[in-house]
Amino acid sequence: MSKKKRGCIHHIELYVSDLERSVDFWGWLLTELGYSEFQKWEQGISYKLNDSYLVFVQTEQKYLDVPYHRCRVGLNHLAFYAESREHVDELTKDLKAKGTNILYEDRHPYAGGMNYYAVYFEDPDRIKVEIVAP
Protein backbone atom coordinates (compact mmCIF):
# COMPACT_ATOMS: atom_id res chain seq x y z
CA MET A 1 0.00 0.00 0.00
CA SER A 2 1.21 3.46 -0.86
CA LYS A 3 1.93 5.66 2.16
CA LYS A 4 0.03 8.43 0.36
CA LYS A 5 -3.17 6.36 0.65
CA ARG A 6 -2.57 5.17 4.20
CA GLY A 7 -5.40 6.37 6.43
CA CYS A 8 -7.51 7.78 3.58
CA ILE A 9 -11.15 6.74 3.33
CA HIS A 10 -11.57 3.83 0.90
CA HIS A 11 -15.37 3.88 0.94
CA ILE A 12 -18.38 4.64 3.09
CA GLU A 13 -21.50 2.50 2.86
CA LEU A 14 -24.91 3.87 3.85
CA TYR A 15 -28.06 1.81 4.15
CA VAL A 16 -31.08 3.83 3.03
CA SER A 17 -34.83 3.48 3.50
CA ASP A 18 -35.74 4.17 -0.14
CA LEU A 19 -32.98 3.53 -2.67
CA GLU A 20 -34.74 5.30 -5.55
CA ARG A 21 -35.30 8.46 -3.50
CA SER A 22 -31.69 8.38 -2.25
CA VAL A 23 -30.32 7.89 -5.77
CA ASP A 24 -32.31 10.93 -6.94
CA PHE A 25 -30.85 13.00 -4.12
CA TRP A 26 -27.29 11.70 -3.83
CA GLY A 27 -26.79 11.09 -7.56
CA TRP A 28 -27.42 14.77 -8.27
CA LEU A 29 -25.39 16.05 -5.30
CA LEU A 30 -22.37 13.82 -5.81
CA THR A 31 -22.28 14.59 -9.54
CA GLU A 32 -22.24 18.30 -8.63
CA LEU A 33 -19.22 17.56 -6.40
CA GLY A 34 -17.31 15.70 -9.14
CA TYR A 35 -18.25 12.08 -8.40
CA SER A 36 -19.35 9.66 -11.09
CA GLU A 37 -21.38 6.47 -10.93
CA PHE A 38 -19.05 3.58 -10.09
CA GLN A 39 -21.06 0.40 -9.52
CA LYS A 40 -24.76 -0.41 -9.74
CA TRP A 41 -26.79 -3.48 -8.83
CA GLU A 42 -30.42 -4.21 -7.95
CA GLN A 43 -30.14 -3.25 -4.28
CA GLY A 44 -27.46 -0.56 -4.46
CA ILE A 45 -25.28 1.96 -6.23
CA SER A 46 -21.93 3.64 -5.63
CA TYR A 47 -20.32 6.91 -6.71
CA LYS A 48 -16.58 7.43 -6.95
CA LEU A 49 -14.22 10.39 -6.78
CA ASN A 50 -10.52 9.62 -7.17
CA ASP A 51 -9.77 6.67 -4.87
CA SER A 52 -12.79 6.97 -2.56
CA TYR A 53 -16.38 5.99 -3.10
CA LEU A 54 -19.77 6.16 -1.41
CA VAL A 55 -22.16 3.21 -1.49
CA PHE A 56 -25.94 3.34 -1.00
CA VAL A 57 -27.80 0.10 -0.28
CA GLN A 58 -31.51 -0.52 0.15
CA THR A 59 -32.20 -1.51 3.77
CA GLU A 60 -34.12 -4.76 4.13
CA GLN A 61 -37.77 -4.28 5.12
CA LYS A 62 -37.28 -6.08 8.45
CA TYR A 63 -34.78 -3.37 9.55
CA LEU A 64 -36.84 -0.32 8.58
CA ASP A 65 -38.85 -0.20 11.83
CA VAL A 66 -36.36 2.10 13.60
CA PRO A 67 -35.56 5.21 11.53
CA TYR A 68 -32.17 6.86 11.43
CA HIS A 69 -31.45 9.78 13.75
CA ARG A 70 -28.11 11.59 13.74
CA CYS A 71 -28.21 12.20 17.50
CA ARG A 72 -28.18 8.47 18.29
CA VAL A 73 -25.02 6.38 18.34
CA GLY A 74 -23.53 6.26 14.84
CA LEU A 75 -22.97 8.66 12.01
CA ASN A 76 -23.75 12.32 12.74
CA HIS A 77 -23.01 13.83 9.33
CA LEU A 78 -20.96 13.74 6.16
CA ALA A 79 -18.99 16.84 5.10
CA PHE A 80 -17.66 17.58 1.62
CA TYR A 81 -15.55 20.39 0.19
CA ALA A 82 -17.08 22.76 -2.33
CA GLU A 83 -14.92 24.50 -4.94
CA SER A 84 -15.59 27.96 -3.51
CA ARG A 85 -18.05 30.12 -1.60
CA GLU A 86 -19.87 30.67 -4.89
CA HIS A 87 -20.18 26.90 -5.29
CA VAL A 88 -21.73 26.69 -1.80
CA ASP A 89 -24.18 29.44 -2.81
CA GLU A 90 -25.09 27.67 -6.09
CA LEU A 91 -25.64 24.35 -4.31
CA THR A 92 -27.74 26.06 -1.63
CA LYS A 93 -29.96 27.63 -4.29
CA ASP A 94 -30.33 24.27 -6.08
CA LEU A 95 -31.04 22.41 -2.82
CA LYS A 96 -33.77 24.89 -1.92
CA ALA A 97 -35.29 24.54 -5.40
CA LYS A 98 -35.41 20.76 -4.85
CA GLY A 99 -37.24 21.25 -1.54
CA THR A 100 -34.31 20.02 0.55
CA ASN A 101 -34.44 20.82 4.27
CA ILE A 102 -31.70 23.42 4.88
CA LEU A 103 -30.51 23.31 8.49
CA TYR A 104 -29.56 26.36 10.60
CA GLU A 105 -31.02 28.61 7.89
CA ASP A 106 -31.17 31.54 10.31
CA ARG A 107 -27.34 31.45 10.54
CA HIS A 108 -26.58 30.39 6.96
CA PRO A 109 -23.89 30.41 5.57
CA TYR A 110 -22.01 31.02 8.85
CA ALA A 111 -23.65 28.37 11.06
CA GLY A 112 -20.20 26.91 11.73
CA GLY A 113 -18.78 30.30 12.77
CA MET A 114 -17.86 33.58 11.10
CA ASN A 115 -14.78 32.08 9.42
CA TYR A 116 -16.58 28.94 8.21
CA TYR A 117 -18.72 29.19 5.04
CA ALA A 118 -20.98 26.18 4.53
CA VAL A 119 -24.46 24.86 3.89
CA TYR A 120 -25.97 22.17 6.12
CA PHE A 121 -28.94 20.09 4.98
CA GLU A 122 -30.58 16.67 5.24
CA ASP A 123 -30.76 13.79 2.80
CA PRO A 124 -34.03 11.82 2.33
CA ASP A 125 -33.32 9.76 5.49
CA ARG A 126 -32.45 12.93 7.44
CA ILE A 127 -28.71 12.23 7.41
CA LYS A 128 -27.03 15.61 7.87
CA VAL A 129 -24.79 16.69 5.01
CA GLU A 130 -22.43 19.64 4.97
CA ILE A 131 -20.80 21.35 2.00
CA VAL A 132 -17.99 23.69 3.08
CA ALA A 133 -15.99 26.23 1.10
CA PRO A 134 -12.22 25.72 1.22
N, C-alpha and C positions, 0 to 999 in steps of 0.2 A: 504494500500500500504506500502510495506517495504521502510524504509528510505534509504536503500542501492540503491533502484531503482529510487528514487525520482530525477527527473531532467535528467535521462538517456534517450537517444533516444529510442523510442519504434519501430518506423519504418519510413522510408523515401520512398515516392512514386514518381517515375519519369515517365512522359509520354514520349514515344519515337516515332520516325517517322516510324520505321520499326522494329517491335517486333522480327522477326526472326533474323535479323542482330544484334540487341541488345542482344538477348539471346546467340548467338554465342560468342559475345564479353564478356559480363558480366558473363555469366555462367562459362566460362573458368577462368576469373580473380578472381571471388569470390570464386570458388572452390580452387584456388591456395592460397587464403587467409584464408581458413578454413570454409567457408560457405557451406551450403548444400541446395538443393532445398527444399522449404517449402510448397508452394501452387502453383497450376497451373490451369489455366482455358483458354478458347478460346482466350481471349483478354489480358491475362497477366500471369505473373509468379513472384514468390518471392523467395528470398534466405535468409536463417537465420543463424546467428551466435550468440550463447548464447541467450540472451533475445531480441536482436534487429534483424530487418529484412529490406531488401530492396525490393521494389516492382517496377516492370516494366510493364507499361500498354500501349497498342497500342493507339496512338492518333487518334481520329476520323478524317476522311478525311477533313471535313469542317474546321478543326483547323490547318491543315498542311501548310496553305499559308504563315505563318510567321515563319521562322526557328528560332531555339534557338540560342542565342548568349550570352556568359557568361559575357559580358561587359554591357548588359542591366540590368534592374531591375530584381532581382531574384537570383537564385543560381549561384555562381561563380565557385565553384569546390567542389569535395568530396575528403577527405584525409583519408587514411587508414594506419595503422601500418604494416610494414613488420616484419619478425622475426629478421632480422639482415641486415647488409650491404651486405652480400653475397646474401641474399634473394632479395634485391633491384637489385643487379647485374643480378641475374638469371631471374627475371621478365623483366628487361630491355632487355636482350638478346632475350627472348621469344616474347616480344612485337614487337621488331624490325623484328623478323622472320615472324610475322603475318602481317607486313606492317603497324603497328600502328604509327600514327604521334606522335613522341617524341618531346615535347616542350623544349625550352631552351637548345637544344643539345650542343651548344657551351660552356655552363657552367655546363653541367651534370658531376657528380652527385651533384654538389655544387651550383645549381641555387638558393637555399634558403639561401646561406651563407656558409662560410667555416666550420662551426660547424653543418651543417644541410645536411644530406645525403639522397637524395630522387630522384625519377624519376617522371617527370610530363609528361602527355600524354593526348590524347583526345579519347573519346568513339566515336561510329559511328555518334552521333548527335553533336559532337564537345564539349561535356561537358568535362571540364578539370577534370582529376583525378590525384591524387598524392599518391604515395606510399613512406612512410618515414621510415627510420631505427630508431629503438628506441635509 
